[in-house]
Amino acid sequence: MSAIEILKDEGDYHAALQKVRRFFEQEPAAGTSDADEFDALVQLIEVYETKHYAIGAVSA
C-alpha cells in the first residue's frame, strides 16, 4: 500500500483519482492492503469533492 495523504489541492485530487481508477479496472480482494488503499482513497476523494465541488440545495 502506498502512502495515503490528505488531498491539499487539485493536483493531489487528480493524482488520487488516477490511483483509484486502477481499482475499478480490477477490484481488490476484500481484506487486502489494496482494498484498504481503495477505501482510504475513496474517502479522501469524497471529502475533497464535498468541500470543493459542493452541490447546492435544490429549491422548490
C-alpha positions, -999 to +999 in steps of 0.1 A: +000+000+000+014+034-009+014+063+015-020+079+018-020+117+023-046+144+027-057+160-006-045+196-003-051+208-039-063+199-074-030+182-082-034+158-052-071+153-061-063+143-097-035+121-085-059+103-062-084+099-090-057+082-111-047+059-083-083+048-076-091+042-113-069+011-114-091-005-087-122+000-109-105-019-136-095-048-113-114-048-079-091-056-050-099-086-028-116-078+005-092-077+034-061-069+014-039-039+016-051-029-019-087-029-006-077-007+024-059+017+000-090+018-022-113+026+007-089+053+020-086+069-014-124+069-019-130+086+015-103+112+008-119+119-026-154+122-012-142+147+015-123+168-011-153+168-035-177+177-007-155+207+002-146+219-033-175+207-055-205+211-032-238+209-049-263+234-036-297+226-022-325+221-046-351+249-044-387+240-049 
